[in-house]
Structure formats: C-alpha cells, structure tokens
Amino acid sequence: MNEVAIHPAGTLHGQLQRGLGRAARKAAQVRGASELIYDCVRRDPRWDRQVESRSLYYARLILDLELSSAPLADHLFDPQDLLDGDDEARTSLAIDVLSDLVRLSRREAAGPLRRYAMDGENWYEALDALVALGDPGLAEGLGEIAVARCDDDDLHWLVADPENPVVLDWSVRHPRIAEAIRRRTVERHRRKEPEQPAGPDSELVARAWSGEPDSIPAILELGRRRHAALLDLAESIMHGECGPDRQRSAVCRAIRDLGPLALPRARVWVRREPGCAELGIGILARFGTPQDIPALLADLERAAVQAEWRAAAGPIEGLGRLRAGEAVPVLKTIWPETAYAYLRPRLLTALLRTAPHTAEAYAVEGLWDCEDDVRQIAAGASPLTEDTRLRLQRLRADTAEDPTVWTAAGTRLAQV
C-alpha cells in the first residue's frame, strides 16, 4: 500500500488524490490547482497501484488546464532518481501520465520519455511505455537500448504484442528482438487450457488434503465438481491446521464454485469462525439472500470505519445485488471517503440498484472519474442533459479512452 498522506475528502487536494470526478470538474476554477495536480503525479496517491487508474485522469487535467509537462520531466530526472535506483513507485505514474499526454496529442511529452528510457534509472518502464504507444517514430533508435540492456526475460515482456509496429520495426535491425517475437508467436499457438485432474472423488479429496504440489489442481477440480468435502478442508486451511499458505487462494476459488451449497456453512463462519469470516462474507456477497443483508451491512460498516477498503468490495457487491436500501447511507459515505478508487465501480453499481434516483448525481460525477469502469457505468446511467451530452461526446471521440467507454458513450448518445 502507498504511504503517501491522503488529504481529507472535503479538500480539492484530497479529491484529486482519490481521482474523483467532482475534483476534475472544479479544478479549473480553483487557484493553485495546477500545483496540486503536479503533486499527485509526483507522489503517487493510489492506495493499490496494481489495480487503480490515475494517469489518464491527470493527463486530461493537464490538457484541460493547458499546463506544461515540464514539471513531470523535472520529476523524472530529479537527483533522487539516482538514489532510489530502479524504484518504480517514484516514477511510474509520471511515465504513464506522459504516455497518456502523447495519446491526447501532446506529442512533445514523448521527449522526456525518450530521454528517460536512455538515461533514467527506471528506464525499462519508459521503454515499455514508448512501445505501448505503437508509433515507430517516437521510439526510433531505442531498439539499441532494448538489445543492450534487456535480458531475455525483459525482451519477452517487451514484445508481449508481437504485432506492435514498434517492435516489428526494431526486429528488422535486431535479430534478438526478431527471435523474441518469434518465440512469443509460437507461444500463442501452443497455449492451451490445463488438463483437469481425473479420478474418483475420494481420490481427489485425499490429494486435496495432502498438502503436496498436486493438491491445488485437486482442490480446484473438487470445486468444479461441487463437492461438499471442500467445506471441511476450507475450515482446516483457513485456520492454519494443514497445508501451505498457497492453498488458501485455491480453496477460496474452489469454494466459490460450490455456489449456494456453501451458504449454510458460510453463515456459521461469519458468526463464529474468525479465520473463515472473510471467506464467508465473500460467499454471502455472491450467493446470499435477503436474510444475509444484516451480516453484509455490518461487515461493510466495520471495513469503512477501519479503512480496510479491499475488504469492503465484497459486501458492496452483495448489498447491491440484493438491492439493500438500508445500505444506501453507508454507500454514499464511502463514495467520497475511500482512498481506493477501485471500489467506485462497485459503489456506483450498488447505488444504481438500491437507490436509482439518488444514484443519478453519482453517475453524472462518474463521467469524470479516474476509473474507466466508473466512466463506462456512468455513461449508460447518466441523465442526458446539455452538460452530460457534451461530456459523452468527448468520451466517444477521445482516442486515449478505453474502448468500453467509447461504446457506452456512443450507445447512450444514440438514445435520443
């Protein structure tokens, strides 16, 4: 998790850190907003960098406020770069924002990326960003950098798309890159689904309890077969009585395949089995009935108070699925407060199901949100006004936008 201090949700700085649409809409009217935007890029505010989006959000703000990209370049080449070595956390967001500025037709933003790919400590990520742009002109001459600095594993990931115009251009002059592309292409054709373990249920149950390397395929197969023996195994593993930690994720996946069959045990886990409570909540969220609303709501309120934002995702989805109107106040509270933008698509979906009229204001705000899933949902749910129609037109025409958002915006605009 990021340890950057997150400012209060009532401030513009805090809202920009969270990637909220309300901040994007009012930034142009606030003196000093530009410095806040630059600060967010320099000190990545994401609660979980692996799943949260911010780069297009900040790039659009820089474009809309007609700001310079020079402070981002200065950040990349700050003397701290040498001290931090290849620490991606310091530079990743700035690299991604520069990339999105190029996609938004600010081609001068490619200059700092090229220089950083040649001279920066986190050079590989800048090189990968230039490859992803798919423009050989922007990456001209950098094939030499790739060949000189990349080991075989680096090249494998750099040519993840063997049809990318940049790597195809490089491959003409660099045999190592051509070979990496050839291997990637062969892998695509050879890739196949793993074979499912065979054998009677009793044999699979024994293997699942063994803790041996082949126990994980057996656990997953028992889930596919909807075998109730998984419930006892889950209790044992989640309490740490048997099996290595790596079995936990496998048994959680398999238990979900049991569907409603797991509900009676999940209700017990939530009430009396702390080691299995999180797994139980996940089952209630997916398969629970109205009788499970109090347990889901209590778990969501606990997660909100303790700012355990990842744990809030399941209860939010479950309460939305069950159209639990009593959850609306806490859903509305979490929307601006959470530092985990990945929750907002789930929050918006839950609000639309539980309080459609109330949710309209959140859907409108969502058209400016940092998460493309929020923008996609909002595009289909926002009331059509002059303001939202203009925003939908921009989303539909924006070549940097996610294709799912293009489609949703176009579909909504057609509903006139």
Order of alpha helices (4+ residues) and beta strands (2+ residues): alpha-alpha-alpha-alpha-alpha-alpha-alpha-alpha-alpha-alpha-alpha-alpha-alpha-alpha-alpha-alpha-alpha-alpha-alpha-alpha-alpha-alpha-alpha-alpha-alpha-alpha-alpha
